[in-house]
Amino acid sequence: MNQERLNRINELYHKSKTEGLTEEERIEQAELRAAYIQEWRNGMRSTLNSISIVEPDGSITELKKKYDPEG
């Protein structure tokens, strides 16, 4: 998510606390938050999928293959 969209999320948050939001702004805020959460989840999933586990027998298992049934 680019910095401009993050700034807009923060701007809407602060406006909601001081003067309130219009219905259009509430919808925009919800859409921006949902997009932010989805991007965060995708990034976290990518990070977790790149982790490898050293098993007790010394073998290495990729976390994605161990816990993702489709992996």
C-alpha positions in Angstrom: 0.0 0.0 0.0 1.4 3.3 -0.9 2.1 6.1 1.5 -0.7 8.3 0.1 -3.4 5.7 0.9 -1.9 5.2 4.4 -2.0 8.9 5.0 -5.7 9.0 3.8 -6.6 6.2 6.3 -5.0 8.2 9.1 -6.6 11.4 7.9 -10.1 9.8 8.0 -9.4 8.2 11.4 -8.5 11.6 12.9 -11.4 13.3 11.2 -13.8 10.6 12.6 -12.6 11.4 16.1 -12.9 15.2 15.9 -15.8 16.1 13.6 -17.2 12.9 12.3 -17.4 11.4 8.8 -19.9 11.7 6.0 -21.4 8.4 4.7 -19.1 8.6 1.7 -16.1 9.0 3.9 -17.2 6.0 6.1 -17.4 3.9 3.0 -14.0 5.1 1.7 -12.5 4.4 5.1 -13.9 0.9 5.2 -12.6 0.1 1.7 -9.2 1.5 2.5 -9.0 -0.5 5.7 -10.1 -3.7 4.0 -7.4 -3.2 1.3 -4.8 -2.5 3.9 -5.7 -5.7 5.9 -5.7 -7.8 2.7 -2.2 -6.5 1.7 -0.9 -7.1 5.2 -2.3 -10.7 5.2 -0.7 -11.4 1.8 2.6 -10.1 3.0 2.5 -12.2 6.1 1.5 -15.3 4.2 4.4 -14.7 1.8 6.8 -14.3 4.8 5.5 -17.5 6.5 5.7 -19.5 3.2 9.4 -18.7 2.9 10.2 -20.2 6.4 11.9 -23.5 6.6 11.8 -25.8 9.6 14.7 -28.0 10.7 13.1 -31.3 11.9 14.5 -33.3 14.8 16.0 -35.8 12.3 17.9 -32.9 10.6 15.8 -32.7 7.5 14.5 -29.4 6.3 10.8 -28.9 5.7 9.3 -25.8 4.1 6.6 -24.4 6.3 4.2 -24.1 3.3 4.5 -27.7 2.4 4.1 -28.8 6.0 0.9 -26.8 6.8 -0.7 -26.0 3.4 -2.8 -28.9 2.1 -2.4 -27.4 -1.4 1.3 -26.6 -1.0 
